Amino acid sequence: MFGYAGRILFVNLSKRKTRVKEVSKSFCRTYIGGNGFSVKLLHEHSPPGVDPLSPENPLIFATGPLTGTIAPSSGKYIVQAKSPLTGLMGESISSGLWGPTLKWAGYDALVVEGVSERPVYLVVDRDGVRFEDADHLWGEGTRETCERVRREVGGKPVSVVSIGPAGENLVKFACVSTDGYRHAGRTGMGAVMGSKRVKAIAVVGGGSVEVADLDGLMEECLRLIDEARGEETKVFRVYGTPAMVARLNRMGVLPTRNWSQSVFEEAERLTAEYLRENFYVRDMACPGCPIACDHVASAGGVEVGVDYEILYAFGSNWGIGDFEAVCRVAELCDQLGMDAISAGETVAWAVECYERGIISKGDTSGLELRFGDPEVLEELLRMVAYRKGFGNILAEGSRRASEVVGRGSEGLTVCIKGLELPGYDVRGLKLSALAFSTSTRGGCHMRASPYMFDVMEKVDRLRACEEYGRIVKEMEDKWSLMDSLMLCKFARAIIGTYEEMLKLYRLTTGIDMDMTEFKRAGERIYNLEKLYNVREGWKPSDDMPPERMLREPIRDGPSRGSVITVEEFKTMYRAYCRERGWTEDGYPTEEKIRELGLEAYKP
């Protein structure tokens, strides 16, 4: 089969046994790969109502049909399980060599089941799996673990995913790290891996991926690489995502001090221009990517790949304008193995609670919490990763922590479905408010990329309207395909159309799919995610924006006074549900389920 390895590897940790399942052409055509494969496998192998940290919750890694080929910006994998943070579908995507190497080892997906008696790391190659003792690695940081496992395994190419202390201690927003530098950050997949006592998974490649039309694919890829040097990708090539800092601050939608403000007075020292002038070291590209949107900076004695979300999570939202301090905190968070967005937001929530008098030193293990203090932030992150003192409460995420603390602290959290929001103040970005809410994994900017419209001012960002329902639905379905092909959304300027994605798919796989069937596959995959959530207890209130966004207008800057009213949100949401063919409160209808061939997954 062209484009696909044609095999899924199942590893049962409890029995220390493995099996391989052949992948049919029909399965590939229906679910494409990546996200489509993983959510299909999650439905089939995750029992209804499963405890996310139990042996019965499978941890699923999947690649796409373009992974491991010459297709540009396709060096990704997805990891999926029921989320311990949200209790619903959890998933996260990472770049790096691990996805391509899994494909070169002969597998489209890896499903990890059960639990090991002792800490282990797995070594996966074309012949199967070895179970190696990991007692000596337990407690190590993510990068040190990856480097030690790579040395122990030897051979080339070898790529490693690992967890840090946060994953070992089942922090609900622990991440999975790729070769110590990239991260599948969101929804707590590192905690699921830690619950199985798997410290790392090394994959040894050596094979290749056969494609249907190599000459045609080469010609198309060379054209795309040439396009990637154009104006459409310039901002990513020169500045990367930190370019968002100045724009969002100028618009008055840069979350600051736990979203109590929307303009950061020290943002200038976190802008992409300032960082490039003062801290830039080199550009870094993912495998096969001609854009190289990651820009490495040296500050505070460490080198880090800088993206917007760490500048928000540990910068503006913490009231820290010192980039060297932000770098130190980000490096610590990465090596502890935690999602920067959820970690930064959860501890920022704690600081606001402290400043408002909701909690005191008696609650915080004696720490005096205050915005703008990186040393306090670092200490809190360590307490969270090791579940020490007050950190044990924060390790549950802001939603559960607020339920423990009570006393009005619930209204200061900023999460949807229990997932902390990325750094876009949706009170002044109404389309984003809808897209973050409908995202199947919780508050997320990557499921529909709404910033392409409201942040880029292609729509009236302060106005809610029914048209947003159509935009969000169409983007979710399109990006479901992109996440199934395992293409990077930052390459959307060159690969972001249905036509281009389908062309790459045909050249790679030889599957002669028409546009109607291709688009329907994207819609099917998104609905399958929704059906999983419904099965696991999703309710309409889970799609509401955070209470703070509904009752507290933006206090400062150009977006001052903007808020999301319940009525305007419901207007957008009902329009979205009509576009989806769902009930007005968000449940897929029997007609839509039949139309997409998903009758077997009707709740």
C-alpha positions, 0 to 999 in steps of 0.5 A: 500500500502506497503512503501507508506502512499498512500496520498498527502495533499493539503493545500490552504492558501488563502481559508484555505481549505485542501484536500487529494488525494489518490496515485495510485500504478501506480503513485508510480511505475512510479515516485518512490517518493521524487524527482520523486513525487515532480517534477511531482506535480510541473509540474501539479500544477505550471502554465507555466511562474509562478512568483516564489513568487506568490500565484500560485507557489506551495511549495511541500514537499515530502518523499520517500518509504523508509522514516520512515522505518528502512532503514538506511540513509533514514531520508530525505525529498525534498522541491520543487518549481519554484526557485526565484533565478534561475527562473527554477526548484528549489529544496533542500533536508534536513535530520532530523525527519520532513520527517519521521514524515510527513510519520508517520502522513499519507502523502507521500507529502504536497503541499502548495498553495496560500497565507495567509493574515497574518503570520501563522504556520501549524500543520499537523497531521493524521486528517488534518491541523490547521492554527495557528497565527504566528505574535508572531514568525515573525522576530524570527530566525530559531531555536527559531521558531522551539523550540517555535512551538514545545512547543506550539504544544506539543505531540510527535513526533513533528518535525518543519520546519521554515524560518528565517528573510531572508525568511520573507524578500524574500531573493532569497536564503533563506532556509528552516530549519529543527528543527533548525539544518538541512537545505534545503539550496539551490535555495531559497525555504525559500523565496517561503515559506515566500511569502506565509506568512508561518513561520513554518510547524509542523508535529505530527506523531504517526503512522507507515509505513507498509512494504511488507517484514519486516523480509527480510528488517530487515535482509538486514538493519542489514547487511548494518549497519554492512557494515557501520562500514567498511573502505568505510565509515571511512572518513565520520565517523571520519571527515565528509565532512571537509576532503575535505579542505586539499585534495582540497587545496593540489590539488589547487582547493580550491576556495579562495577570490571569486575564484581569487585564488585556494590555501588558505594559512591558510587552515591548520587551517580549515582542518578536522584533526585540527578541530577534535583535537581542537574543536570536541564535538560529532558526530551527526547522522540523523534518522536511519543513522549508519554513523553519518557524522555530527561532532559538534564543539564548537568554538566562543561561539557556537556549530555548525555541521561543513561541508565542504561548510561552511568552503569554503563559510565563510572560504577560499572564504572569506580569513578567517582562524580563525575557531571560526570566521567561526563558528560564521558566520555560526551560524548567517547565519543559524539563519537568514535562508540563504543558506550558499553557495549562501550567502557566494559567493554573499557577497564575490563577493561584496568584490572583486568588492570593492577591484577592485574599481568597487563599493565604500563606496557610494554603500555599505552603507558606509561599507569598504569591505575587505577579511579576516574580519569576522565582515564585513561579519556578518554585510553584512549577516544581511543587506542581511537578512533584505534587508537593504541598499546595502543588498537589492541588494545582497539579489537578488543573485550574478547574479542579483546583478551584473546586477544591479552593471554592470561595469564588475562585471558580469564577477566576479560572479561564478554561473550556471543558477543563482545558486552559485557554491559549493566549487570546482574550476571546472577549475581544475576539468573538469568532475565537470565542466560538471556535475555542468553545466548540473545539472537541479537546477543550479551549484550543486555537488549533482546531479551527485557527480562528485567529486567521480571521479575527486577529488578522481583522478579516472580520469585525472581531468585536461583533458576534454574528451567525456567519461565524458558525459556518466559518468555524465548522468549515475550518474544523473539518478542513483542519481535521484533514490536515491533522489526519494527513499530519501536515503543519498548519503553519504551512497553510499558506502553501498547503492549506487548501483542500485542492493542495491537500488532496493532490498530495494525498493522491500522489502519495497514496494512489487513492483516487478520491474525489473532492466530495469524498475527501471533504466528507472524510474531514467532517466524519473525523470531527463528528467521530471526536464529538461522538466520543465526547458525548459517549464520555458524558459531554453536556451542552454547558461544556461548550460555554465560554468561561464565566469570566468572559461572560460577566467581566468586560475587558478593563483596559486598552482598545478593546475596553468594555468588550465582553461575550454576552450569553445571548450573542454566544448562543446566536453564534452557537446555534448557527454553528450547530445548524451548519453541522446538522446537529441539534441546537444544543450540540448533539449530532443528529441520527440523520447526520450520524447515518450520513457519515456512516457512524451508526456504530458510534451512536451513543 
